[in-house]
């Protein structure tokens, strides 16, 4: 996206860049839309064409080199077919509404195992374990030196469905209470008493980036993997829905109190 912005600022066409790099225009287009990777050499040549300041060019070249390094999750490519985990790892803020399950970033290992096994009865125990390992690995985003900012609205049904049995669910609820105390985590419960609400069309997660060049996403999950939405009107619509949900949910302190009450009941 930054390469596209710099090209347009330099008033250079895709065909002109392709001619200079001795490649097809479709290759430049795929690079700018993120459909294909780009070598540091191509980045350097493109930035030279655009007349980019050397200091800024060095920063972009560093990003290009780092982008070619595999993330830890790519070791699990046999169980991960989408781009979500990589996009999540790069995000600065996550806004999520969940109506059925605890979000993966807040799941205990036991809960994750029970949930995946129930949701995917067609896969082997080995594959379940791999998916659990990925889910637990993702949670380092919340505890790293520069942790991600997470805000979750949970439907009350999530807390009352005993995934894995009473003991597993009790430990999961305890983990939610503990996680809610972290400064980078905000947790709210949308109670049954709220009645009909704006999130009834389905769950979703917003991935937001501080240095945004229009690359924010909404991920609407489903059994087939999920759908990424990135148009401005789509982002605005889901932003409105999330604001409505958190306005109608219990306050964070009230939410923790409800979770603790349900924990005692278990």
N, C-alpha and C positions, 0 to 999 in steps of 0.2 A: 504493500500500500504506500509505503514511503517512497519507494522507487517510482511509482506512478505519479505521486504528488510532485516529486522533483522533476520528472520528465515534463509534466504539464506546465510547471513553473518556468521551465527553460524553453517552452514553446517548441518542443521537439515531438515529432510524430513517431508512432510505433514503427512504421516502415523505415524511417530515417535511422532509428536505433538499430533495427535489424540489418540494414545495409552496412552500417559501420561495424557491427559485430559478425557480419557474414553468416547470418542465421535467418530463420523464417520469422515473419511477424507474429505468427501464432505462438512461437516460443516466448517472445517478449510478453505477449498478452497473458500466457499461462503463468509466467513468473509474477506478473503484477496482480493477478487474481489468486495467487497462492496455490494454483493447481499443480505446480511443479517446483522442485527445489532450484536453487541458483548457486553457482560456484562463486567463491570469493573473487576469482579472476573476472567473471562476468560483471559482478557488482562493481569492481574497480573500474572496468572499462565503461560501464554505464554512467558512473558518477563523474568520470572524466569528461564524457560527452556533455553532461549537464552542468559542468563547471562548478561542482560542489566544493565548498571550502575544505581544504585538506584535513583539518582537525575533525570536522564532522564526518568526513569520508572515512577516517580511521575508525570512528565509532561504529559506523554502519558495516564496515568490513569485519570488525570484531563480532558483531551480531551474526553476520553471514557465516563466519567460521563456527561460532557456537551452535548455530542452527543445524549444522551438519553432524553434530554430536548426538548420539542416541540418548534419549531419556531412559530412566530405569524401567518405565512401563513397557518399552518396546521389546523387552525380553519376554513379555507375555502376549506377543502378537497373535498367538494361536487362539487366545480367548478374547482379545480386544480387536474389534473390526472398525471402530469409528475413531474420530479425532477428539472425542470429548476430553479424555484424560490429559492429553497434551495441552489443549486450550485451557483447561481448568488450572493446570500447573503454571500457566503464564498470567492468569488473571490476578487482579489486585483486590477485587470485591466480588462476592457471590451473594445473590439474593435468590432465595429458594422458597417455594411453597410445596409442601408435601401433604397429600391427603391419605396415603395408604401405608407408607413405611418411613422409618427414620432415615434421613439422608445418609448416604454412604460415608461422608466425612465425619459423622457422629455415631456410627454404628460400632458396637463391640464386636469382637471376633465371633463370639458365639451367636449373636443375633444375625450377623452377616451370613454365617454358614447356614443357619436355619432358614433364613429368608431366601437365599439363592437356591438352596435345595428344594424348597417348596415351589418357587417360581419357575425353576427349570428342572422338572423331574426327568427330562429326556437326556440330561448330560451325566457323565460319569463322576464318581467321587473325586477323581484326580482333577477334573476340570473345575469342579466346585471349589476345591482347595486353591487352585490357581486364581480363581476370581476373588476369593477371600483375601489372598495375599496382595492382590492389586488394590482392593478396597482399603485394606489396612495401610498399605504403603502410601496411598493418597493422603492419609490423615496427617502426614508430616507437614503439610501445608499450613496446618493450624498451630504448629509448635516450632517452626523454623525461626531463624533469626529475624526475618522480616515476614511475619505471618500474614496469611490472607485474612481479609475482613469478611466474616460470614454472618449473614442475617437470615434466619430461618423462621418461617411461619408453619407450624405443624397443626393439622387438623386434630381435634381431640380423639378421633378414631385411631390415629397412629399410636396413641398412648394406651388405648384400651384393648388393642388386639394383642393377645399374648403370644407373639412369635417365639417359637422354640420352647414354649411352656412357661410356667410362672417364675421359676428360678432365673431363667435366661432373661425374661422380660424385666424382672426386678433389677438385675444388674445393669440392664440397658437403661432403665429409667434413672438409676443412680449415676450412670455415666453422663446422661443428659444434664442432670443437675450440676455435676462437677464442671462440665464443659461450658455451661451457661455462665459460670463465674469467671471465665477467661475474658480479658479485656477486648479481645478481637472477635468474640462470639456474642451475638444477640439472638435470643430464643424467645419466641412468642407462641402461645397456644390459641388457636381459633376454636372456641368452645361450641358445643352443639347448640347452646342457647343463642348463638349468633344467627341461627336460621340460614336461609338462602344467602349466598354471598357471591362475590365476583369471581372466585376461583373454581366454581363448580364445573367449568368446561374442562378442567384437567390440571395436573401438576406441571410445574415448569421451573427452570433455573435460569437466572440471568448472570452471564459472565461479563464483568465490566473491567475495563483497563484504564488506568490513569492517563497514560500517554495514548489517548484514543485518536485514531485517524479514521473513525467510522467502523472499527472492527469489533464493537461490542456485539454480543450474541444473546439470543434466548434459545434455550434447549428445551424442547417439549418431548419428554421421553414417552416411549411406547414399547410394546413387545417386539417390534421389528428393529429396535435400536434407538430411534428418536429422530427428531427433525430440528435442524438449525434454522433460526430466523434472524435476519440481520437488517431488514429494511427499516428505515426511520419510523414509519408509521407502526410497524410491528413492535419495535422497541418501545415506542411511546405508549402503545396500548398495554403492553405487559408491565411497563413501569407504573401506569395508572392502576392496573389490577393489584400489583403488589402493595402500592400505597394504600389502596382501599382495604386490603386484607389485614395489614398491620395496624390500620386505624381501628378495625373492628375486632382485632384479637385482644386477648388479655395483655396487660403490661408485662414486661419481662419479669418483674418480681412476683406478680400474681401467677405468671406461668410456672415459675419454679415452685411456688407453693402448691399448685395443682399437681405437678409432677411428683413432689415429695409426698403428698397425700396419697396418690395412687401407688407409690412405692410401698408405703406402709400397708396398704390394703393387700399387696401381694406377699 
